[in-house]
Amino acid sequence: MGIQVKTVIVSDFEQNARLVIDQASQQCMIIDPGANTDHLFELSDPYDVTMIVLTHCHIDHAGGVKHLRQLFKEHGKKEPSVLYHSQEIIIGEYIETIALQYGLSPTRYQNAPSPDEILDNKDVIELGDSRFKCLFTPGHSPGHVALYYENDDFLLEGKHADDKQCNHLLIAGDTLFYGSIGRTDLPMGNHEQLLESIRTQLLVLPEDTVVCSGHGPNTTIRHEKLTNPFLEVPD
Ligand SMILES: [Zn+2]
């Protein structure tokens, strides 16, 4: 049966939030709900939302989690569990401060709730019958994770629905982008660590893996290996 991946662009930072649905069980996980929570809640209404998974806790990825959970509560639905890496907790506690610094509303962007489950030692996330490998990819932020889906039975919908005729799928967060990589000038960013994560965790994936990034269009592991200027090995 496989999975559906619906992408919605959210927040002032044009972040790609995603609903991932296991088609057999109709279980759903919401990835990186940075804002636009009413819309995400509405889209997720037909499904059994069991989890909110954060690749990391920057404002544009995690600023909507608290409000989204509140919507489930207000509508008498079970609140989904929140999963992210423990090294992101400190970053999620500063979202409201960062919002004010950017001149944005700290009621629109709220601090991330504490995780119900940490991803530190979790190799696999299960959603119904579907399995996602949880890859530890620090650098853009200290506890960043990416999710890898090995099978070819996925369907992309919404924004960036181009599957690039690939047979595997990566939810990359802010590690790897079409022609670029994540920024590392934010607090707790580390450029060398990011390059190491990309090399050891992402470029080792099959070349026909579609990369669904946190911002902008999809790309593939093959395309980035061949053309990404940030990944060139110095002579
Ligand atoms: Zn980020």
Residues whose N, C-alpha, C, O or C-beta is under 5 A from the ligand:
A	BS01	ZN	H58 D174
